[in-house]
Amino acid sequence: MSDAFSERMKNIDRIFYPKSIAVLGANNVRGTVPSDILTNILKADFNGVVYPVNPKERHLFSIKTYKYVIDIEDPIDIAVIVYPSSVMHLALEQCGQKGIKGAIIISAGFKEVGGKGIEREEKIKEIARKYGISFIGPNCLGVINTDPEVKLDASFARKTPDEGDIAFISQSGALCTAVLDYARAKHIGFSKFVSIGNKADISEVDLLYYLKDDPKTKVILLYLEEISDGTALLQAARTVIQETGKPILAMKSGRTHAGASAAASHTGSLAGNDEICDAAFKQAGIIRCEDVEEMFNKAIAFTYQPLPKGNRVAIITNAGGPGVLTTDAAIHCGLELPKFNPETTKILKSELPPTANISNPVDVIGDARADRYNAAVSSIMKDENVDGVFVILTPQSMTEIESIAKEICHIASQHTKPIYTSFMGEADVAVGVDILLRNRIPHYILPESMADAFASTYKFTKFLEDVHKPIPEFEDVDVQKARGILDEALKQGKKYLPEEEAVKVLEAYKFPVLKSGLAESAEEAGKLADELGYPAVMKIISEDVVHKFDVGGVVLDIGTRGEAEKAYNTILDNVKKAKPDAKIKGVMVRKMIPPGEEVILGLKRDESFGTVIMFGLGGIFVEVFKDVSFRIAPLDNIAAEKLISETKAAIILGGARGRKPKDINALKETIMRLSQLAVECPQIRELDVNPLIVLDDGKGCFVADTKIML
Amino acid sequence: MDRVEIQNRIKKVISKVLNINEESIGDNANFIFDLGADSLQSVELVAAFEEEFNIEMEEDKALEVQTVADATEFISQYLK
């Protein structure tokens, strides 16, 4: 750990656990930010000393007030600054002179307004660097730490949240206030609550490292509008998840697809910013959420109950319809409904009425009171075939909502398996829901949300089991040869690698490429076809033709020497018509690859996340079907497997509709060779292997066409 | 009007608008950071300067004036 990193973590700790705070620019005009910041610190009962600073006032809310921060005699841990942006540099300069190492800059008027605001932000960054100050903001709501040791609310939020074990980091201050209000209604507390604003200094990456070691935080929630350093974010997330098992749930706005449509390769066109972000999050183990509700549905599942050991759930309901809905939702989310062991079945048979359904999902029948729920839930919780229990309740006239909620809380406290609940309705069930949530039993209005939350926790436990797989490295590759070809092309100012050279690069990395030759006349084409074997394929070789099919530059299934000679002339005629100015090098002749499934492999460089590897259903309709998935290089075995399994192509490769299963192992190896090529040859900007033909299991796969952009 | 006179009259205006003692206003004092002006008072100061010196200041530029020294320089240019 570097000194700078450790100093930064110390400064962040000062911000969360200060013993003294100076509030620069505070005033007593109620309902304004400078006043509310000061009063929130006081109202939260901050366990330290507060020093208001205001050039005009000698006291604020009966507290001695200083003209300048440098006038304060005592040492100050952090500054909360609410001065207008135009004088922020003066305030921060004085903080530096005073020896303050941590600051929260609330004020707006910086980068977000453009023009002079950008200059102001640069100026305060420069001052912070000069004095070694770490700061949150500017343009933020502030920081809250509910730890009783400090009780810090340095924000202008309406109400200080309860203590809890969820940390929330948000780039939007407004969303922070909405989240606080939402969480309060559901009795959800927070350990730390940080609005990072413009994140001019301290970013979500720093905070992830800090929260990794925060004993009060069990789950980290992130709301991000832009990711400035994706690689650093992924590294921090991996560190948190792998070292501590703390889950990270993230909302990333800006899902709309933009900017990728003009790309030159299929990969470039399909790998938009959001798809890459999605893939990167998955790979690092970050659970991406669509909205605030989903985020908290999952957060409480992680913090309130133990994590499940498997995906087998039991459903207990007092109504058939909701039972079926929940069963559908569970199956849809990849959960299983196991059979109970004989002992459980015996108890259920003796405790429930004859009309009850005693197999999974268990229906305790509409007139069930607390005793029936108790019997069913407690016996099923002991069943070794069950990893978690979903309790559904609909309010009938005789349903003992309050008692049933209390029974569930009691049973949950005696077991280490998770119980989730869905008391369906609103007004009548409210009393029960309140009991459940106060006792940290996750409750969901919709069974779908319940199943989704459980599936998330299960997938996360599986993810933790797989994280330490090594990245394979192929030693049979010729890095120097590949780099030599690429460097030479770059030296000549080429933007595309000619196909025959692209093939050589792939050959250097031992991609499965069939032998081929270049014909410069119809006669040569015929001769080559004879040598390489039939059926043959021929395609145009020209640096000016990227999409060969589109210009009639490819002829397949050539069976004789005569056909090869004819195909040569046809290809040349077609290309000359479609692209009269194209410089033609010749026609490539190769034996046709036997029939198999066509898939696409690709790579693309992303400014934020690094190198993206793509896999999907191949052929000329790649952009139409968009059956592709992404991962960030380098890939381990698990990542390569998931890259394949996330697509519909995986079903086809597995042998859909009576076809023979294809050679997935050969495909996986090719993907990992591509990953190694991507890492070792940064000269490649984009690459498509399309199609890669995957043959029947054990027979390998072959590159049919490739494009490399520099 | 020489710069000293302009500066003295500026300080008088500030003293009146911000309700502070004229003697406590330094030559380089910042209206917000040293004298405690809020955003509304910063606008009021511009209006008061215009009235005092019978000039019309360009609003965007006038609001960039943040100190007594800035104001002295800025208004001197107008009075040339």
Interface residues (C-beta under 8 A of the other chain):
Chain A: N27 N54 P55 K56 E57 Y83 P84 S86 V87 L90 A91
Chain B: L18 I20 N30 I32 F33 D34 L35 G36 D38 S39 Q66
